[in-house]
Amino acid sequence: MQPPAALARYQRALDDHLRSLVAQTVTLDLSRMLAYHLGWQDISGKPATHTGKRLRPTLCLLACEGAAGDPARALPAAAAVELVHNFSLVHDDVQDRDEKRHGRDTVWAVWGEAQAINAGDALLALAHLALAEMPDAEAAAAASRILNQRTLEMVEGQVMDIEFEKRVDIGLDAYLEMISRKTGALFDAALSLGAVAAAAPPETTAALGRCGRRLGLAFQVRDDMLGIWGAESRTGKPVGADIRRRKKSLPIVYALDRAESDERDRLAAVYSASDVVSENDMTFVMRVLDALGAQGYCQEQAAIHRAAAMAELEASALAPAFAAEIREVADFLLERDF
């Protein structure tokens, strides 16, 4: 599926704003790490274009414009959401020991763990500086409160995710609660901040936040599916990559919950071991997932969360044209293959 047109509409203005924020860093090594991670440079410092989809800031700007606001007034908030997202990615890569992200070396793989932590911290600091640029002091204070609350939730979700790595008794409800925080919270922030920038009524802001929360869940469920069944040519990772990493994503949590005792015991053993996942174990896990219909279950869950998000979008009374574009983004989240 091709990305919706809305994802390209604000790209230049957003990119310019992000660059102006990063330009506040005066240490060359830090500037290079941030420019590299944000996709503007390669490792040698030459210009590059690896900027990603910018989903969250786009949703922020769509929400602002749909609530009869000027999207230019929401640019600081949109940039802040994107910077917080990237702060989390840099730190996640260190915590997960991921050396690649979208086919490129991660910051810690190039500059080391200590410097990657510094780069992540800088991105978070720049997010707060971005909010200080909002043209209305009252809106800036409200936006800061929302973003800090949602960032704290996101970190709580990451703490839960790391703790879950030690367990095989997670349960579906606990997993959904974790991704509601780790992923859903920042989508919630994106749409909420767009409404705040537009000075929308509190009920509109709340409904858009709930819409974003559900969209985040749908996004993460789709990510979980791509981590197992996604094509390497599209995701940049081999089929079953998350199985090789023993990542307890939704398909695995579902299988551990639904498998018969013998298969569950072997599945738990595979996910409790510390050696390299063998080809026999890979085949076994894939067979169990297929037998239990795990892919269909995940697709159903993603659709449920999308439908709930669209109900909240309807309740927000956003302008029809912009609500339609958010629906297009939601469809993309469920159908994307990368």
C-alpha positions in Angstrom: 0.0 0.0 0.0 1.3 3.5 -0.9 1.6 6.0 2.0 -1.2 8.5 2.2 -0.7 11.9 0.6 -1.0 13.5 4.0 2.3 12.0 5.1 4.1 14.1 2.5 2.2 17.4 2.8 3.9 18.7 6.0 7.3 17.0 5.4 9.3 20.1 4.3 7.9 22.4 7.0 8.5 19.7 9.7 11.9 18.9 8.4 12.9 22.6 8.4 11.6 23.0 12.0 13.5 19.9 13.2 16.7 21.1 11.6 16.4 24.5 13.3 16.1 22.8 16.6 19.0 20.5 16.1 21.1 23.5 14.9 21.0 24.6 18.6 23.5 21.9 19.4 27.1 23.3 19.3 29.1 20.2 19.8 30.0 18.7 16.4 29.9 15.1 17.6 26.4 15.5 19.0 25.1 17.3 15.9 26.5 14.5 13.7 24.8 11.8 15.8 21.5 13.6 15.7 21.6 14.4 12.0 22.6 10.8 11.3 19.8 9.3 13.4 17.2 11.7 12.0 18.2 10.5 8.5 19.8 13.7 7.2 23.4 12.4 7.0 25.2 9.2 6.4 28.0 8.0 8.8 30.6 10.1 7.0 28.5 13.2 7.3 27.3 13.4 3.7 23.7 14.4 3.0 21.2 11.5 3.1 17.4 11.0 3.0 16.3 8.4 5.5 13.7 10.4 7.4 11.1 7.7 8.0 7.3 8.1 7.8 6.8 10.8 10.4 3.5 9.4 11.3 3.1 11.0 14.7 3.9 14.6 13.7 1.6 14.3 10.7 -1.2 13.2 12.9 -0.5 16.1 15.2 -0.7 18.6 12.3 -3.8 16.9 10.8 -5.6 17.2 14.1 -4.7 20.9 14.4 -5.9 21.7 11.0 -9.0 19.6 11.3 -9.9 21.4 14.5 -9.8 24.7 12.6 -6.3 25.6 13.7 -3.3 26.9 11.8 -0.9 24.0 11.3 2.1 26.4 11.6 1.1 27.0 15.2 1.3 23.2 15.8 4.7 22.7 14.2 6.6 23.0 17.6 4.3 20.4 19.1 4.6 18.1 16.1 8.4 18.4 16.2 8.4 17.7 19.9 6.4 14.5 19.4 8.8 13.4 16.7 11.9 14.2 18.9 10.5 12.2 21.8 9.8 9.3 19.5 13.4 9.4 18.3 14.7 9.7 21.8 12.9 6.4 22.6 14.3 4.7 19.5 17.9 5.6 20.2 17.6 4.3 23.8 15.6 1.2 22.7 18.3 0.2 20.3 20.8 0.3 23.1 18.6 -1.7 25.4 17.6 -4.3 22.8 21.2 -4.5 21.4 19.8 -3.8 17.9 22.7 -2.9 15.5 20.4 -2.1 12.6 17.3 0.1 12.1 15.7 0.2 8.7 18.9 -1.1 7.1 21.2 1.4 8.7 23.6 1.1 11.6 22.1 2.3 14.9 23.7 5.2 16.8 25.1 3.0 19.5 26.6 0.6 16.9 28.5 3.5 15.3 29.4 5.8 18.3 29.0 3.4 21.3 26.5 3.0 24.0 27.5 6.0 26.1 27.3 8.5 23.3 24.0 7.0 22.1 22.5 7.6 25.6 23.8 11.2 25.3 22.2 11.5 21.8 18.9 10.2 23.1 19.0 12.6 26.1 19.6 15.5 23.7 16.6 14.6 21.6 14.4 14.6 24.7 15.8 18.0 25.7 15.2 19.4 22.2 11.6 18.2 22.4 11.0 20.4 25.5 12.7 23.4 23.8 10.4 22.8 20.8 7.3 23.2 23.0 8.7 26.4 24.4 8.4 27.9 20.9 4.6 27.5 20.8 3.1 30.9 20.2 0.6 30.8 23.1 2.0 30.4 26.7 -1.2 28.7 28.0 -1.1 26.2 25.1 2.6 25.6 25.7 2.0 24.8 29.3 -0.9 22.4 28.5 1.2 20.8 25.7 4.1 20.3 28.1 1.9 18.6 30.6 0.4 16.2 28.1 3.8 15.4 26.5 5.5 14.7 29.8 2.6 12.5 31.0 2.6 10.5 27.8 6.4 10.2 27.7 6.3 8.8 31.3 3.7 6.3 30.1 5.9 5.4 27.2 8.9 4.7 29.5 6.7 2.7 31.8 5.7 0.6 28.8 9.4 0.0 28.0 10.0 -1.1 31.5 7.2 -3.6 31.2 8.5 -4.8 27.9 11.9 -5.5 29.3 10.5 -7.2 32.3 8.3 -9.4 30.0 11.5 -10.7 28.4 12.1 -12.8 31.5 8.6 -14.3 31.6 6.5 -16.7 29.5 3.3 -16.1 31.6 2.5 -12.6 30.3 -1.1 -12.9 29.2 -2.9 -11.1 26.4 -4.4 -8.4 28.6 -1.0 -7.6 30.2 0.6 -7.4 26.7 -2.1 -5.0 25.4 -1.6 -2.8 28.5 2.1 -2.7 27.8 1.8 -1.6 24.2 -0.9 0.8 25.1 1.8 2.6 27.1 4.9 1.9 25.0 3.3 2.8 21.6 -0.2 4.1 22.2 0.8 6.9 24.6 2.8 8.8 22.0 0.1 8.5 19.3 -2.3 9.8 22.0 0.0 12.7 22.6 0.3 13.5 18.8 -3.4 14.0 18.3 -4.0 15.6 21.6 -1.3 18.2 21.0 -2.7 19.1 17.6 -6.0 19.8 19.3 -4.3 21.9 22.0 -2.4 23.9 19.4 -5.8 24.7 17.7 -7.4 25.7 21.0 -10.0 23.0 20.5 -12.6 22.3 23.2 -11.4 19.9 26.0 -13.9 17.2 24.7 -12.3 17.3 21.3 -8.8 17.0 22.7 -9.8 14.1 24.9 -11.6 12.2 22.0 -8.6 12.7 19.7 -6.3 11.4 22.4 -8.4 8.3 22.8 -8.3 8.0 19.0 -4.5 8.2 19.0 -4.2 5.6 21.7 -6.2 3.1 19.7 -4.3 3.9 16.5 -1.1 3.2 18.4 -2.3 -0.2 19.4 -3.3 -1.0 15.8 0.1 0.2 14.7 2.0 -2.0 17.2 0.0 -5.1 16.4 0.8 -4.6 12.7 4.4 -4.1 13.6 4.3 -7.4 15.5 2.9 -9.2 12.5 5.6 -7.7 10.2 8.3 -8.9 12.7 7.3 -12.5 12.0 5.6 -12.6 8.6 6.9 -9.5 6.9 8.9 -9.9 3.6 12.6 -9.1 3.9 12.5 -7.1 0.7 10.0 -4.7 2.4 11.0 -4.7 6.1 14.7 -5.1 5.7 14.6 -8.1 8.2 14.3 -11.8 7.4 11.0 -13.6 7.8 10.7 -14.6 11.4 13.2 -12.0 12.6 11.4 -11.5 15.9 11.4 -15.2 16.6 15.2 -15.3 16.2 15.4 -12.4 18.7 12.9 -14.3 21.0 10.8 -11.1 21.1 7.5 -11.8 22.9 5.3 -10.0 20.5 1.5 -10.5 20.3 1.6 -13.6 18.1 3.8 -15.4 20.6 1.9 -14.2 23.6 -1.3 -15.5 21.9 0.4 -18.8 21.1 1.6 -19.2 24.7 -2.0 -18.5 25.9 -3.7 -20.9 23.4 -1.3 -23.8 22.7 -1.9 -27.3 24.1 0.3 -28.2 27.1 3.0 -30.1 25.2 3.4 -27.4 22.6 3.2 -24.7 25.1 5.9 -26.2 27.2 8.2 -26.5 24.1 7.3 -23.0 23.0 8.1 -21.7 26.6 11.4 -23.6 26.5 12.4 -22.0 23.1 11.6 -18.5 24.5 13.4 -19.2 27.8 16.7 -20.4 26.3 19.7 -18.2 25.7 21.5 -19.9 22.8 20.9 -19.2 19.1 17.4 -20.2 17.9 17.9 -23.3 15.8 16.2 -23.8 12.4 14.2 -26.7 13.9 12.9 -24.3 16.6 12.1 -21.7 14.0 10.1 -24.2 12.1 8.3 -25.4 15.2 7.3 -21.9 16.3 6.1 -21.0 12.8 4.1 -24.2 12.7 2.4 -23.5 16.0 1.6 -20.0 15.0 0.0 -21.2 11.8 -1.9 -24.0 13.5 -3.4 -21.5 16.0 -4.3 -18.9 13.4 -2.1 -16.3 15.2 -1.8 -14.1 12.1 -5.5 -13.9 11.7 -6.0 -13.2 15.4 -3.5 -10.3 15.1 -5.2 -8.9 12.0 -8.5 -9.1 13.9 -7.1 -7.3 16.9 -5.6 -4.5 14.7 -9.0 -4.1 13.0 -10.8 -3.9 16.4 -8.5 -1.1 17.6 -8.8 0.7 14.3 -12.6 0.6 14.5 -12.4 1.9 18.1 -10.1 4.7 17.0 -12.5 5.7 14.2 -15.4 5.9 16.7 -13.4 8.3 18.8 -12.5 10.3 15.7 -16.2 10.6 14.9 -16.8 11.8 18.4 -14.2 14.5 18.1 -16.2 16.4 15.4 -13.1 17.1 13.4 -13.6 18.7 10.0 -14.7 16.0 7.6 -11.9 16.4 5.1 -9.2 16.0 7.8 -11.1 13.2 9.5 -11.0 11.4 6.2 -7.3 11.9 5.9 -6.8 10.4 9.4 -8.9 7.5 8.3 -6.5 7.0 5.4 -3.6 7.0 7.7 -5.4 4.4 9.9 -5.9 2.2 6.8 -2.2 2.6 6.0 -1.2 1.5 9.5 -3.2 -1.7 9.1 -2.2 -2.5 5.5 1.5 -1.4 5.3 4.1 -4.0 4.6 7.1 -2.1 5.9 
